[in-house]
Amino acid sequence: MTQRIKPRMRRAFSLVEMLIALAISAALLAATMFALQTSFMAYQVTADQASTHAVGRLVVHRMVAMIRAGKDFRPLPADIRDRFIESDYIEFYHPDTGNLITINWDRNTGQLLYSIDSGYPVVLLDGVVARTDEQGAIVHPFSLEWEPGRHVYRVTIDLMIIPDDTISTSADNYMADETNGDSPQPIRFVASAMPRAAMF
């Protein structure tokens, strides 16, 4: 007699196996997305810092060039015996055109403004924040060293700028969170210039 062979029944995945596979897939996707987000934020921070470095150096270099050519600086010291004065603004005259040039730091908006003959101000830099010393006092961005009389010997520029790019992304809120290590650090720009009139 011939024996009848029963066909083997194919067994499908059980519900537990499907749940385990879905859990593993979800964990892998979450790890991949976290790695991509971290890489993107690191790239964004680096791009912001590079952009701020380039723009900040250009603006400071331009201010130094104007200060070297300027004359009749303001603000004047309250006492003629004072040699050092710090201020949120600086004014001077251009020797060739005679225009009054004003560079002002607006604490409320964090903008460094530039105007000619008290005209409409133009934004030189955004994101300029206050810097404090060891005692907690605010350090003004402009420091003027005076010679006896009314001649400026040296002008020092000290700016603290928060890196910021013009590109807005959805990760900006996350990057601004101080709890993570990828938040951009402020960049400090310091420069000193001596007017040509003080050199000769």
C-alpha angles and dihedrals in degrees: 000000000000117000116229110231114219113226114243114248115231111236118218128211114286122234092254092053091050091051092049091050092049091049092052092047092049092050091050092048092048091050091048093049092048091051091049092048092049091049092049093050092048089051091048092051091049092048091049092050093047092049093048091048092053096045094041094051091048093051094045091048090052092049091050090052091051092047092052090055096040131101139190096035126201151241096056120213115260090230122039088222092061112102101182129050130172124204146165090233141036130201131190141152126252107238096218104040099025091226119152109238119201125190112187135179113216107207094194096057099025091233129139106219132200127197139169121220091350090299129144108317121240121210112245098174138005127208098037106157133188119268121207131206128224092283093051096252118141114254111222116228095233127055122181123197112203131203118218104292123016102315121116113225099184139000120205124199118203116178132172112200131186110224110247133164126206090236112093117207137178089250093064093094091050092047091051090057108108093207094076125067096232097074111121116257120226117261120222122213119193125178136161129203135183118209114240090238089064093049097060 
